[in-house]
Amino acid sequence: VQLVESGGGLVQPGGSLRLSCAASGFTFSNYPMSWFRQAPGEERESVAGIGSRDGSTNYLTSVKGRFTISRDNAKSTAYLQMNSLKPEDTAIYYCVAHLGRARGDYWGQGTQVTVSS
């Protein structure tokens, strides 16, 4: 299993970024995916999740209305569109594949998002 995130960077407050997570090594369409983040000195937190086939989504309260998680099963890629970014969104963002109780969760290497003027 391999998860490769991209799309992070430095953006001004109010700006946007789109994170991508390219997955391989498993049948992507069969499993739910999530984005987590970890800010310096903070615990990791779940930002958004998306179901496997029905595409149901859930969001951290503080990002609702600003972030959108999506997936393209044909491309085995998950996305996180982040709009109206705030300095408190600064963190390392991780893509996570939830492969069930037998196989567990797999994490990408993370991509840095910095929101600063």
DSSP file (Angstrom, degrees, kcal/mol; ACC not computed):
  #  RESIDUE AA STRUCTURE BP1 BP2  ACC     N-H-->O    O-->H-N    N-H-->O    O-->H-N    TCO  KAPPA ALPHA  PHI   PSI    X-CA   Y-CA   Z-CA
    1    1 A V              0   0    0      0, 0.0     2,-0.4     0, 0.0    24,-0.2   0.000 360.0 360.0 360.0 132.5    0.0    0.0    0.0
    2    2 A Q  E     -A   24   0A   0     22,-2.6    22,-1.9   104,-0.1     2,-0.4  -0.997 360.0-174.4-138.3 133.6    1.3    3.4   -0.9
    3    3 A L  E     -A   23   0A   0     -2,-0.4   106,-0.6   104,-0.3     2,-0.5  -0.993   6.2-171.6-126.0 123.3   -0.3    6.8   -0.4
    4    4 A V  E     -A   22   0A   0     18,-2.1    18,-2.5    -2,-0.4     2,-0.2  -0.945   6.7-160.0-122.6 112.5    1.4    9.9   -1.9
    5    5 A E  E     +A   21   0A   0     -2,-0.5     2,-0.3    16,-0.2    16,-0.2  -0.582  16.6 165.0 -87.9 151.1    0.1   13.3   -0.9
    6    6 A S  E     +A   20   0A   0     14,-2.0    14,-2.7    -2,-0.2   105,-0.1  -0.965  39.8  68.4-152.9 166.6    0.8   16.5   -2.9
    7    7 A G        +     0   0    0     -2,-0.3    11,-0.3     1,-0.3    14,-0.0   0.369  62.1 131.0 104.4  -4.2   -0.5   20.0   -3.2
    8    8 A G        +     0   0    0     12,-0.1     2,-0.3     9,-0.1    -1,-0.3  -0.179  23.6 116.6 -73.0 174.1    0.6   21.5    0.1
    9    9 A G  E     -d  113   0B   0    103,-1.0   105,-2.7   102,-0.1     2,-0.5  -0.985  62.5 -45.3 160.3-166.8    2.5   24.8    0.3
   10   10 A L  E     +d  114   0B   0     -2,-0.3     2,-0.3   103,-0.2   105,-0.2  -0.847  54.3 168.0 -99.7 130.0    2.4   28.4    1.6
   11   11 A V  E     -d  115   0B   0    103,-2.7   105,-2.1    -2,-0.5     3,-0.1  -0.986  33.3-113.3-141.5 149.6   -0.8   30.4    1.1
   12   12 A Q    >   -     0   0    0     -2,-0.3     3,-2.3   103,-0.2    73,-0.2  -0.437  51.0 -80.6 -77.2 155.0   -2.1   33.7    2.4
   13   13 A P  T 3  S+     0   0    0      0, 0.0    73,-0.2     0, 0.0    -1,-0.1  -0.298 121.5  28.3 -54.1 138.0   -5.1   33.8    4.7
   14   14 A G  T 3  S+     0   0    0     71,-3.3    70,-0.6     1,-0.3    72,-0.1   0.281 100.0 118.4  90.1 -10.4   -8.3   33.5    2.7
   15   15 A G    <   -     0   0    0     -3,-2.3    70,-2.4    70,-0.2     2,-0.3  -0.087  55.9-123.7 -81.6-176.3   -6.5   31.6    0.0
   16   16 A S        -     0   0    0     67,-0.2     2,-0.3    68,-0.2    67,-0.2  -0.928  20.2-179.5-131.8 152.5   -7.1   28.1   -1.4
   17   17 A L  E     - B   0  82A   0     65,-2.2    65,-3.2    -2,-0.3     2,-0.5  -0.980  16.0-147.4-143.6 152.7   -5.2   24.8   -1.8
   18   18 A R  E     - B   0  81A   0    -11,-0.3     2,-0.3    -2,-0.3    63,-0.2  -0.968  14.3-158.6-123.7 115.9   -6.1   21.4   -3.2
   19   19 A L  E     - B   0  80A   0     61,-2.7    61,-2.1    -2,-0.5     2,-0.3  -0.700   6.4-161.2 -90.6 143.9   -4.4   18.4   -1.8
   20   20 A S  E     -AB   6  79A   0    -14,-2.7   -14,-2.0    -2,-0.3     2,-0.4  -0.925   8.6-162.7-122.6 151.0   -4.2   15.2   -3.7
   21   21 A C  E     -AB   5  78A   0     57,-2.3    57,-2.1    -2,-0.3     2,-0.6  -0.908   7.6-159.7-135.1 105.3   -3.6   11.6   -2.4
   22   22 A A  E     -AB   4  77A   0    -18,-2.5   -18,-2.1    -2,-0.4     2,-0.3  -0.765  16.3-161.5 -88.2 122.0   -2.5    9.1   -5.1
   23   23 A A  E     +A    3   0A   0     53,-3.0     2,-0.3    -2,-0.6   -20,-0.2  -0.773  16.8 162.5-108.9 148.0   -3.2    5.5   -3.8
   24   24 A S  E     +A    2   0A   0    -22,-1.9   -22,-2.6    -2,-0.3     3,-0.1  -0.979  48.2  53.8-153.6 161.4   -1.8    2.2   -4.9
   25   25 A G  S    S+     0   0    0     -2,-0.3     2,-0.3   -24,-0.2   -22,-0.1   0.459 101.1  54.1  92.7   1.4   -1.5   -1.4   -3.7
   26   26 A F  S    S-     0   0    0    -24,-0.1     2,-1.4     5,-0.0    -1,-0.2  -0.970  98.9 -84.8-155.7 167.1   -5.1   -1.9   -2.9
   27   27 A T    >   -     0   0    0     -2,-0.3     3,-2.0     1,-0.2     4,-0.3  -0.631  44.0-165.4 -80.7  94.3   -8.5   -1.7   -4.5
   28   28 A F  G >  S+     0   0    0     -2,-1.4     3,-1.6     1,-0.3    -1,-0.2   0.824  78.9  59.5 -52.6 -43.2   -9.1    2.0   -3.9
   29   29 A S  G 3  S+     0   0    0      1,-0.3    -1,-0.3    44,-0.2    44,-0.1   0.660  98.1  61.5 -66.5 -14.9  -12.8    2.0   -4.6
   30   30 A N  G <  S+     0   0    0     -3,-2.0    -1,-0.3    23,-0.1    22,-0.2   0.571  98.3  62.1 -87.1  -8.9  -13.6   -0.5   -1.9
   31   31 A Y  S <  S-     0   0    0     -3,-1.6    68,-0.1    -4,-0.3     2,-0.1  -0.909  77.0-116.4-130.0 145.0  -12.3    1.5    1.1
   32   32 A P        -     0   0    0      0, 0.0    66,-2.2     0, 0.0     2,-0.3  -0.389  30.9-153.4 -70.8 154.7  -13.1    4.8    2.9
   33   33 A M  E     -FE  50  97B   0     17,-2.1    17,-2.7    64,-0.2     2,-0.3  -0.919  10.6-172.0-128.9 153.1  -10.5    7.5    2.9
   34   34 A S  E     -FE  49  96B   0     62,-2.4    62,-2.7    -2,-0.3     2,-0.4  -0.942  19.0-138.3-139.4 161.8   -9.7   10.3    5.3
   35   35 A W  E     -FE  48  95B   0     13,-2.7    12,-2.9    -2,-0.3    13,-1.7  -0.997  24.8-179.0-118.0 129.9   -7.6   13.4    5.7
   36   36 A F  E     -FE  46  94B   0     58,-2.6    58,-2.9    -2,-0.4     2,-0.3  -0.778   6.6-159.9-115.4 165.2   -6.0   14.1    9.1
   37   37 A R  E     -FE  45  93B   0      8,-2.2     8,-2.6    -2,-0.3     2,-0.4  -0.989   7.8-161.6-144.1 156.6   -3.8   17.0   10.2
   38   38 A Q  E     - E   0  92B   0     54,-2.0    54,-2.3    -2,-0.3     6,-0.2  -0.945   7.4-161.6-141.1 118.5   -1.3   17.7   12.9
   39   39 A A    >   -     0   0    0      4,-0.5     3,-2.4    -2,-0.4    52,-0.1  -0.596  46.0 -75.0 -91.0 157.8   -0.2   21.1   14.0
   40   40 A P  T 3  S+     0   0    0      0, 0.0    -1,-0.1     0, 0.0     3,-0.1  -0.289 119.2   4.0 -55.4 128.3    3.0   21.7   16.0
   41   41 A G  T 3  S+     0   0    0      1,-0.3     2,-0.3    -3,-0.1    -3,-0.0   0.534 113.2 106.9  76.1   5.4    2.5   20.7   19.6
   42   42 A E  S <  S-     0   0    0     -3,-2.4    -1,-0.3     1,-0.1     2,-0.1  -0.740  73.3-103.9-115.3 162.8   -1.0   19.4   18.9
   43   43 A E        -     0   0    0     -2,-0.3    -4,-0.5     1,-0.1     2,-0.2  -0.466  45.8 -96.9 -74.8 153.7   -2.7   16.0   18.6
   44   44 A R        -     0   0    0     -6,-0.2     2,-0.4    -2,-0.1    -6,-0.2  -0.501  46.9-165.8 -66.8 142.5   -3.5   14.7   15.2
   45   45 A E  E     -F   37   0B   0     -8,-2.6    -8,-2.2    -2,-0.2     2,-0.5  -0.980  24.2-112.2-134.7 148.3   -7.2   15.3   14.3
   46   46 A S  E     +F   36   0B   0     -2,-0.4   -10,-0.3   -10,-0.2     3,-0.1  -0.649  30.5 178.7 -77.9 126.7   -9.5   14.0   11.6
   47   47 A V  E     -     0   0B   0    -12,-2.9    13,-2.7    -2,-0.5     2,-0.3   0.857  61.4 -15.4 -95.0 -45.7  -10.4   16.7    9.2
   48   48 A A  E     -FG  35  59B   0    -13,-1.7   -13,-2.7    11,-0.2    -1,-0.4  -0.988  54.4-162.6-160.7 150.9  -12.6   14.9    6.7
   49   49 A G  E     -FG  34  58B   0      9,-2.3     9,-1.8    -2,-0.3     2,-0.4  -0.972   2.7-161.9-138.2 154.9  -13.7   11.5    5.6
   50   50 A I  E     -FG  33  57B   0    -17,-2.7   -17,-2.1    -2,-0.3     7,-0.2  -0.999  20.8-121.5-140.0 136.2  -15.4   10.0    2.6
   51   51 A G        -     0   0    0      5,-2.9   -20,-0.1    -2,-0.4   -18,-0.1  -0.100  25.0-115.3 -69.1 171.3  -17.1    6.6    2.2
   52   52 A S  S    S-     0   0    0    -22,-0.2   -21,-0.2   -20,-0.1    21,-0.1   0.990  95.7  -1.9 -76.4 -62.8  -16.1    4.0   -0.4
   53   53 A R  S    S+     0   0    0    -23,-0.2   -23,-0.1     1,-0.1    -1,-0.1   0.799 132.7  49.0-104.7 -32.8  -19.0    3.7   -2.8
   54   54 A D  S    S-     0   0    0      2,-0.1    -1,-0.1     1,-0.0    -2,-0.1   0.648  93.2-136.6 -84.7 -12.1  -21.7    6.0   -1.6
   55   55 A G        +     0   0    0      1,-0.2    -3,-0.1    -5,-0.0    -1,-0.0   0.696  38.2 170.0  69.6  17.6  -19.4    8.9   -1.2
   56   56 A S        -     0   0    0     -6,-0.1    -5,-2.9     1,-0.1     2,-0.3  -0.356  16.0-157.1 -62.7 144.4  -20.8   10.0    2.1
   57   57 A T  E     -G   50   0B   0     -7,-0.2     2,-0.3    -9,-0.0    -7,-0.2  -0.849  18.0-171.4-126.4 157.8  -18.7   12.6    3.8
   58   58 A N  E     -G   49   0B   0     -9,-1.8    -9,-2.3    -2,-0.3     2,-0.3  -0.986  11.1-161.9-145.8 152.5  -18.0   14.0    7.3
   59   59 A Y  E     -G   48   0B   0     -2,-0.3   -11,-0.2   -11,-0.2     2,-0.2  -0.957  29.0-104.1-137.9 149.0  -16.1   17.0    8.4
   60   60 A L    >>  -     0   0    0    -13,-2.7     3,-1.9    -2,-0.3     4,-0.9  -0.513  43.4-119.9 -61.0 137.4  -14.4   18.5   11.4
   61   61 A T  G >4 S+     0   0    0      1,-0.3     3,-0.9     2,-0.2    -1,-0.1   0.871 109.6  58.1 -53.9 -41.0  -16.7   21.3   12.6
   62   62 A S  G 34 S+     0   0    0      1,-0.2    -1,-0.3     3,-0.0   -15,-0.0   0.624 111.0  41.8 -70.0 -11.9  -14.1   24.0   12.2
   63   63 A V  G X> S+     0   0    0     -3,-1.9     4,-2.3   -16,-0.2     3,-2.3   0.478  80.8 124.7-111.7  -4.7  -13.7   23.2    8.5
   64   64 A K  T << S+     0   0    0     -4,-0.9     4,-0.1    -3,-0.9    -3,-0.0  -0.309  81.0  16.8 -58.3 134.5  -17.3   22.7    7.5
   65   65 A G  T 34 S+     0   0    0      2,-0.5    -1,-0.3     1,-0.1     3,-0.1   0.271 125.6  59.7  86.2 -12.4  -18.3   24.9    4.6
   66   66 A R  T <4 S+     0   0    0     -3,-2.3    17,-2.1     1,-0.2     2,-0.3   0.707  98.8  51.1-114.2 -35.1  -14.6   25.6    3.7
   67   67 A F  E  <  -C   82   0A   0     -4,-2.3    -2,-0.5    15,-0.2     2,-0.4  -0.806  59.9-167.1-108.0 146.9  -13.1   22.2    3.0
   68   68 A T  E     -C   81   0A   0     13,-2.4    13,-2.9    -2,-0.3     2,-0.4  -0.981   5.8-157.2-134.6 123.6  -14.5   19.6    0.6
   69   69 A I  E     +C   80   0A   0     -2,-0.4     2,-0.3    11,-0.2    11,-0.2  -0.784  23.6 160.4 -95.5 142.3  -13.3   16.0    0.4
   70   70 A S  E     -C   79   0A   0      9,-1.7     9,-2.8    -2,-0.4     2,-0.3  -0.937  21.6-149.1-150.3 172.0  -13.8   14.0   -2.8
   71   71 A R  E     -C   78   0A   0     -2,-0.3     2,-0.5     7,-0.2     7,-0.2  -0.997  10.7-153.5-148.1 149.2  -12.5   10.9   -4.6
   72   72 A D  E >>> -C   77   0A   0      5,-3.0     5,-1.7    -2,-0.3     3,-0.9  -0.908  11.3-172.1-121.4  99.5  -12.0    9.7   -8.1
   73   73 A N  T 345S+     0   0    0     -2,-0.5     3,-0.4     1,-0.3   -44,-0.2   0.810  84.0  59.5 -65.2 -29.2  -12.1    5.9   -8.0
   74   74 A A  T 345S+     0   0    0      1,-0.2    -1,-0.3    -3,-0.1   -46,-0.0   0.818 115.0  35.8 -67.2 -29.2  -11.0    5.6  -11.6
   75   75 A K  T <45S-     0   0    0     -3,-0.9    -1,-0.2     2,-0.2    -2,-0.2   0.415 104.4-128.3-101.8  -0.7   -7.8    7.5  -10.8
   76   76 A S  T  <5 +     0   0    0     -4,-0.7   -53,-3.0    -3,-0.4     2,-0.4   0.921  66.2 132.0  51.8  47.1   -7.4    5.9   -7.3
   77   77 A T  E   < -BC  22  72A   0     -5,-1.7    -5,-3.0   -55,-0.2     2,-0.3  -0.991  44.9-159.0-135.6 136.8   -7.0    9.4   -5.9
   78   78 A A  E     -BC  21  71A   0    -57,-2.1   -57,-2.3    -2,-0.4     2,-0.3  -0.841  15.4-160.3-109.3 152.4   -8.6   11.3   -3.0
   79   79 A Y  E     -BC  20  70A   0     -9,-2.8    -9,-1.7    -2,-0.3     2,-0.4  -0.915  16.7-160.7-132.0 155.3   -8.7   15.1   -2.8
   80   80 A L  E     -BC  19  69A   0    -61,-2.1   -61,-2.7    -2,-0.3     2,-0.6  -0.886  11.8-161.8-135.9 106.9   -9.1   17.8   -0.2
   81   81 A Q  E     -BC  18  68A   0    -13,-2.9   -13,-2.4    -2,-0.4     2,-0.6  -0.787  10.6-166.7 -87.3 122.8  -10.2   21.2   -1.5
   82   82 A M  E     +BC  17  67A   0    -65,-3.2   -65,-2.2    -2,-0.6     2,-0.3  -0.947  10.4 173.8-118.8 116.0   -9.4   23.8    1.1
   83   83 A N        +     0   0    0    -17,-2.1   -67,-0.2    -2,-0.6   -68,-0.2  -0.737  60.0  23.5-115.3 164.8  -10.9   27.3    0.7
   84   84 A S  S    S-     0   0    0    -70,-0.6    -1,-0.2    -2,-0.3   -68,-0.2   0.896  84.8-160.3  48.1  48.2  -10.9   30.4    2.9
   85   85 A L        -     0   0    0    -70,-2.4   -71,-3.3    -3,-0.2   -70,-0.2  -0.253   7.7-158.7 -65.2 145.9   -7.8   29.1    4.7
   86   86 A K    >   -     0   0    0    -73,-0.2     3,-2.3   -72,-0.1     4,-0.3  -0.844  32.0-109.3-121.3 157.1   -7.0   30.5    8.1
   87   87 A P  G >  S+     0   0    0      0, 0.0     3,-1.8     0, 0.0    28,-0.3   0.845 117.7  63.1 -54.8 -33.1   -3.7   30.5   10.0
   88   88 A E  G 3  S+     0   0    0      1,-0.3   -49,-0.0   -49,-0.0    -3,-0.0   0.559  89.2  69.1 -72.5  -5.3   -5.1   27.9   12.4
   89   89 A D  G <  S+     0   0    0     -3,-2.3    -1,-0.3    26,-0.1     2,-0.2   0.514  70.8 121.2 -83.8  -5.7   -5.3   25.5    9.4
   90   90 A T    <   +     0   0    0     -3,-1.8     2,-0.3    -4,-0.3    24,-0.2  -0.414  40.8 106.4 -61.1 124.3   -1.5   25.4    9.4
   91   91 A A  E    S- H   0 113B   0     22,-2.0    22,-2.7    -2,-0.2     2,-0.5  -0.970  75.9 -80.0-177.5 171.2   -0.5   21.8    9.9
   92   92 A I  E     -EH  38 112B   0    -54,-2.3   -54,-2.0    -2,-0.3     2,-0.5  -0.868  48.0-147.2 -88.5 129.1    0.9   18.7    8.2
   93   93 A Y  E     -EH  37 111B   0     18,-3.0    18,-2.1    -2,-0.5     2,-0.4  -0.859  13.2-164.5-105.4 132.7   -1.9   17.0    6.4
   94   94 A Y  E     -E   36   0B   0    -58,-2.9   -58,-2.6    -2,-0.5     2,-0.4  -0.917  14.2-140.8-119.7 139.9   -2.0   13.2    6.0
   95   95 A C  E     -E   35   0B   0     -2,-0.4    13,-2.3   -60,-0.2     2,-0.4  -0.810  23.1-165.1 -93.2 138.0   -4.0   11.0    3.8
   96   96 A V  E     -EI  34 107B   0    -62,-2.7   -62,-2.4    -2,-0.4     2,-0.5  -0.990  12.5-156.7-130.9 132.4   -5.3    7.8    5.4
   97   97 A A  E     -EI  33 106B   0      9,-2.6     9,-2.4    -2,-0.4     2,-0.9  -0.932  11.1-150.5-105.5 127.6   -6.7    4.6    3.9
   98   98 A H  E     + I   0 105B   0    -66,-2.2     7,-0.2    -2,-0.5     3,-0.1  -0.832  19.1 175.2-102.2 101.0   -9.0    2.6    6.1
   99   99 A L     >  -     0   0    0      5,-2.2     4,-0.6    -2,-0.9     3,-0.2   0.155  45.9-102.2 -98.8  19.5   -8.6   -1.0    5.0
  100  100 A G  H  >  -     0   0    0      3,-0.2     4,-3.2     1,-0.2    -1,-0.3  -0.121  48.0 -56.6  90.5 174.4  -10.7   -2.7    7.6
  101  101 A R  H  4 S+     0   0    0      1,-0.2    -1,-0.2     2,-0.2     4,-0.1   0.847 129.9  52.8 -63.9 -35.7  -10.0   -4.6   10.8
  102  102 A A  H  4 S+     0   0    0     -3,-0.2    -1,-0.2     1,-0.2    -2,-0.2   0.872 125.0  22.2 -70.4 -36.7   -7.9   -7.2    9.1
  103  103 A R  H  < S-     0   0    0     -4,-0.6    -2,-0.2    -3,-0.2    -3,-0.2   0.669  95.0-156.5-107.9 -21.0   -5.5   -4.8    7.4
  104  104 A G     <  -     0   0    0     -4,-3.2    -5,-2.2    -5,-0.1     2,-0.3  -0.318  35.6 -35.4  81.0-162.7   -5.8   -1.7    9.5
  105  105 A D  E     -I   98   0B   0     -7,-0.2     2,-0.4    -6,-0.1    -7,-0.2  -0.776  46.6-155.7-103.5 143.9   -5.1    1.9    8.5
  106  106 A Y  E     -I   97   0B   0     -9,-2.4    -9,-2.6    -2,-0.3     2,-0.3  -0.960  10.1-156.0-119.9 140.1   -2.4    3.2    6.2
  107  107 A W  E     -I   96   0B   0     -2,-0.4  -104,-0.3   -11,-0.2   -11,-0.2  -0.869   9.6-133.3-116.7 144.5   -0.9    6.7    6.3
  108  108 A G        -     0   0    0    -13,-2.3  -104,-0.2    -2,-0.3     3,-0.1  -0.220  36.1-100.7 -78.9-178.2    0.8    8.8    3.7
  109  109 A Q        -     0   0    0   -106,-0.6  -105,-0.1     1,-0.1   -15,-0.1   0.629  63.6-118.7 -83.2 -13.6    4.0   10.7    4.5
  110  110 A G        -     0   0    0    -15,-0.1     2,-0.4     1,-0.1   -16,-0.2   0.103  15.1-124.5  94.0 152.3    2.1   14.0    4.9
  111  111 A T  E     - H   0  93B   0    -18,-2.1   -18,-3.0  -105,-0.1     2,-0.3  -0.999  24.4-120.4-136.6 135.0    2.2   17.4    3.1
  112  112 A Q  E     - H   0  92B   0     -2,-0.4  -103,-1.0   -20,-0.2     2,-0.5  -0.563  23.4-171.3 -80.5 131.1    2.9   20.7    4.8
  113  113 A V  E     -dH   9  91B   0    -22,-2.7   -22,-2.0    -2,-0.3     2,-0.5  -0.991   5.2-176.7-118.7 123.0    0.2   23.4    4.6
  114  114 A T  E     -d   10   0B   0   -105,-2.7  -103,-2.7    -2,-0.5     2,-0.7  -0.980   8.8-167.2-123.7 123.1    1.2   26.9    6.0
  115  115 A V  E     +d   11   0B   0     -2,-0.5     2,-0.3   -28,-0.3  -103,-0.2  -0.925  34.2 131.2-111.9 110.0   -1.3   29.7    6.1
  116  116 A S              0   0    0   -105,-2.1    -2,-0.1    -2,-0.7   -30,-0.0  -0.995 360.0 360.0-158.6 147.9    0.5   33.0    6.7
  117  117 A S              0   0    0     -2,-0.3  -105,-0.1  -105,-0.2    -1,-0.1   0.425 360.0 360.0 -93.6 360.0    0.7   36.5    5.4
